[in-house]
Amino acid sequence: MSVEYTKKDVSDFWNEASCGESLYLEHSNKEGFESHSQIRYKLEPYILPFADFEKAKNKKVLEIGVGLGADHQKFAEAGAELTGIDLTERAVAYTKHRLKLQGLQSNLGQGDAENLSFPNNTFDVVYSWGVLHHSPDTPKAVLEVLRVLKPGGVAKVMIYHKYSMVGVMLWIRYALLKFKPFLSLNYIYAQYLESPGTKAYTINEAKELFSKFKKVNIKTVLTHGDLLTSHAGQKHQGLFLSLARLIWPRWFIRYFLKDNGLFMLIEAHK
């Protein structure tokens, strides 16, 4: 079973609320954004060593999908020559406001990951956290990342991992409990995880996506979503989730299923 989704479907979803906005941003003032950052890096501490913001000083950095701007602020504070794009006006507006409050600078605007408006060999670093799997044509977006990177540049990209505990939960809720056990994980992610058409990849599929890069390192990490230690995303609330939190075998997952996290961290060198 397959369903086609458009870029407008994706844009409309995220224009309703930027990622984390409804759960972790109480006020769009300086204190509110600081609180959002604290929550973000407490929930996802692996962002900090992966992004390695401090090493961006004086480098030309592009962030694809700025969201609420926490990571973008980190790059700006590190002294990067910074550019950021997002598919939605909402995210760009939030990030501009956030940086203005901090007295920081970036070249921010709406943009399409599949059709970047920058010349070849422009950036030292292209960073994208949890964004490219939402693009209708993710392979094209990855090729655009490669195109705009300078030779020797690095892409730091997080995309979703198919064989994750989040995937197991989605399959139980939307396939097994609805007596449709043969629904594919691809369909379940596309329909039920986040924006319409969201994708998740196996490690081998990710290697193929980034096969034109010279060197690629990939690892997966267990997330607060896999362990049910945080709020769910904007599509997931209700009795099933409350019950799952009570019985979820976190110790077992941490010990025996540590490679089955939702987040796949990819560092790819051109």
C-alpha positions in Angstrom: 0.0 0.0 0.0 1.4 3.4 -0.9 0.1 7.0 -0.8 1.5 10.0 -2.6 2.3 13.2 -0.6 3.2 16.6 -1.8 5.5 19.3 -0.5 2.5 21.4 0.3 1.2 18.6 2.6 4.5 18.7 4.4 4.6 22.5 4.6 1.0 22.7 5.8 1.7 20.3 8.6 4.7 22.1 10.0 3.2 25.5 9.5 0.5 24.5 12.0 3.3 24.2 14.6 7.1 24.1 14.2 8.8 21.0 15.7 8.6 21.1 19.5 6.6 24.4 19.6 3.4 23.1 21.2 5.3 21.0 23.7 8.5 22.8 24.6 8.1 26.5 23.9 5.9 28.4 26.4 6.8 32.0 25.4 8.6 33.4 22.3 10.8 35.7 24.4 14.4 35.3 25.5 13.6 33.3 28.5 11.2 31.0 26.6 13.8 30.3 24.0 16.5 29.6 26.6 14.1 27.1 28.3 13.4 25.5 25.0 17.2 25.0 24.4 17.7 23.5 27.9 14.9 21.0 27.3 16.1 20.1 23.8 19.6 19.3 24.8 18.5 17.5 27.9 16.2 15.2 25.8 18.7 14.9 23.0 22.2 15.3 24.4 23.8 13.5 21.4 23.1 16.6 19.3 26.0 18.5 21.0 28.8 16.2 20.2 27.4 15.4 16.8 26.9 19.0 15.6 30.2 20.0 17.3 29.1 23.7 17.1 32.3 25.1 18.4 34.3 23.9 15.4 32.0 26.0 13.1 33.8 29.2 13.9 34.6 31.1 10.7 33.2 28.3 8.6 30.4 28.7 6.0 27.5 26.7 7.5 24.1 25.9 6.0 21.4 24.5 8.2 18.5 22.9 6.3 15.3 23.0 8.4 15.9 25.5 11.2 12.8 24.7 13.2 12.6 26.8 16.3 16.2 27.8 15.9 18.0 26.2 18.9 20.8 24.6 16.9 20.9 27.6 14.6 21.6 29.8 17.6 24.4 27.5 18.7 26.1 27.9 15.3 25.7 31.6 15.4 27.2 31.8 18.9 30.1 29.8 17.7 31.0 32.4 15.1 29.9 30.5 11.9 29.3 32.4 8.7 25.7 31.2 8.9 22.9 30.5 6.4 19.6 28.8 7.3 16.5 27.7 5.3 13.2 26.1 6.1 10.2 25.1 4.0 7.9 27.1 6.3 7.5 30.8 7.0 6.7 29.9 10.6 10.1 28.4 11.3 12.0 31.2 9.6 10.1 33.8 11.6 10.7 32.0 14.9 14.4 31.7 14.2 14.8 35.3 13.0 13.1 36.5 16.2 15.2 34.2 18.4 18.5 35.4 16.9 17.4 39.0 17.0 16.8 38.7 20.8 20.3 37.4 21.2 21.9 39.9 18.9 23.1 37.2 16.5 23.2 37.1 12.7 22.3 34.7 10.0 21.1 34.8 6.4 17.7 33.2 6.9 14.9 32.5 4.4 12.4 30.0 3.1 14.0 27.3 0.9 13.4 23.9 -0.6 16.0 21.2 0.3 15.4 19.5 -3.1 16.2 22.7 -5.0 18.8 24.7 -3.0 19.4 28.2 -4.4 23.2 28.2 -3.7 26.0 27.7 -6.1 28.1 24.6 -6.2 30.9 24.2 -3.6 29.6 27.0 -1.3 29.6 25.6 2.3 32.1 24.0 4.6 29.3 22.3 6.6 25.7 21.4 5.8 23.7 20.5 8.9 20.2 19.1 9.0 18.6 17.5 12.1 15.5 15.4 11.4 14.4 17.1 8.3 15.4 15.4 5.0 13.2 12.4 5.7 10.2 14.7 5.4 11.1 15.8 1.9 9.1 14.0 -0.8 12.3 13.3 -2.7 14.9 12.7 -0.1 17.5 11.3 -2.5 17.4 14.6 -4.5 17.8 16.6 -1.3 20.9 14.5 -0.4 22.4 15.2 -3.8 21.7 18.9 -3.3 23.6 18.7 0.0 26.5 17.2 -1.8 26.4 19.8 -4.6 26.6 22.8 -2.3 29.3 21.4 -0.1 32.9 22.4 -0.8 35.3 19.6 -1.6 36.4 18.3 1.8 33.3 19.7 3.4 31.1 17.7 5.7 27.4 17.0 5.9 25.9 16.3 9.4 22.5 14.8 8.9 20.0 13.0 11.1 17.3 11.0 9.5 15.0 8.4 10.9 16.0 4.7 11.4 13.4 2.3 10.2 14.0 -0.6 12.7 13.4 1.5 15.8 11.4 1.0 18.9 9.2 4.0 17.7 8.5 1.9 14.6 7.5 -1.1 16.8 5.1 1.1 18.8 3.6 2.5 15.6 3.2 -0.9 14.2 1.4 -2.2 17.3 -0.9 0.7 17.5 -1.8 1.2 13.8 -1.3 -2.3 12.3 -1.6 -5.1 14.9 -4.3 -3.6 17.1 -6.3 -2.7 13.9 -6.0 -6.2 12.6 -3.8 -5.1 9.7 -0.5 -6.8 10.6 0.8 -6.8 7.1 0.9 -3.0 6.7 4.5 -2.0 5.8 6.6 0.1 8.1 7.1 2.5 5.2 3.3 3.1 5.0 3.0 3.3 8.8 5.8 6.0 9.1 4.3 7.9 6.2 0.8 7.9 7.6 1.3 8.2 11.4 4.7 9.4 12.6 4.8 13.1 11.8 4.2 15.1 8.6 2.5 13.2 5.7 5.0 11.1 3.9 7.7 10.9 6.6 10.2 8.2 5.8 12.6 6.0 7.8 15.6 4.2 6.4 17.7 1.1 7.2 21.4 1.6 7.6 22.0 0.0 4.2 19.4 2.3 2.6 21.2 5.3 4.2 24.5 4.2 2.9 23.0 4.1 -0.6 21.5 7.6 -0.1 25.0 9.0 0.7 26.9 6.7 -1.6 28.3 9.6 -3.7 30.2 11.0 -0.7 33.8 9.9 -0.2 33.4 8.8 3.4 30.3 8.1 5.5 29.9 7.3 9.2 26.5 6.2 10.5 25.3 5.3 13.9 21.9 5.0 15.6 20.9 6.3 19.0 18.0 5.4 21.3 15.8 8.4 21.8 13.4 9.6 24.4 10.7 8.6 21.9 12.0 5.0 21.8 12.1 4.9 25.6 8.9 6.8 26.2 10.5 9.2 28.6 9.1 12.4 27.1 6.0 13.9 25.6 5.0 12.4 22.2 4.9 14.5 19.0 2.0 16.6 18.0 0.1 13.7 16.4 0.3 11.2 19.3 -1.6 11.4 22.6 -4.2 9.2 24.3 -4.9 6.1 26.3 -2.7 3.8 24.3 0.4 6.0 24.9 -0.4 6.3 28.6 -0.7 2.6 29.0 2.5 2.0 27.0 4.5 4.3 29.3 3.5 2.2 32.3 4.6 -1.2 30.8 7.4 -0.2 28.5 10.5 -2.3 29.2 13.1 0.5 29.2 15.9 -1.5 30.9 15.5 -4.3 28.4 15.6 -1.9 25.4 18.7 -0.1 26.7 20.5 -3.4 27.3 19.4 -5.6 24.4 18.0 -3.2 21.7 20.4 -0.3 22.0 20.9 -0.3 18.2 17.1 0.1 17.6 16.9 3.8 18.1 14.9 6.2 15.9 17.7 8.6 15.2 20.3 7.8 12.6 23.3 10.2 12.8 25.2 10.5 9.5 28.5 12.3 9.0 29.3 12.3 5.3 32.5 13.9 3.8 32.7 15.2 0.2 
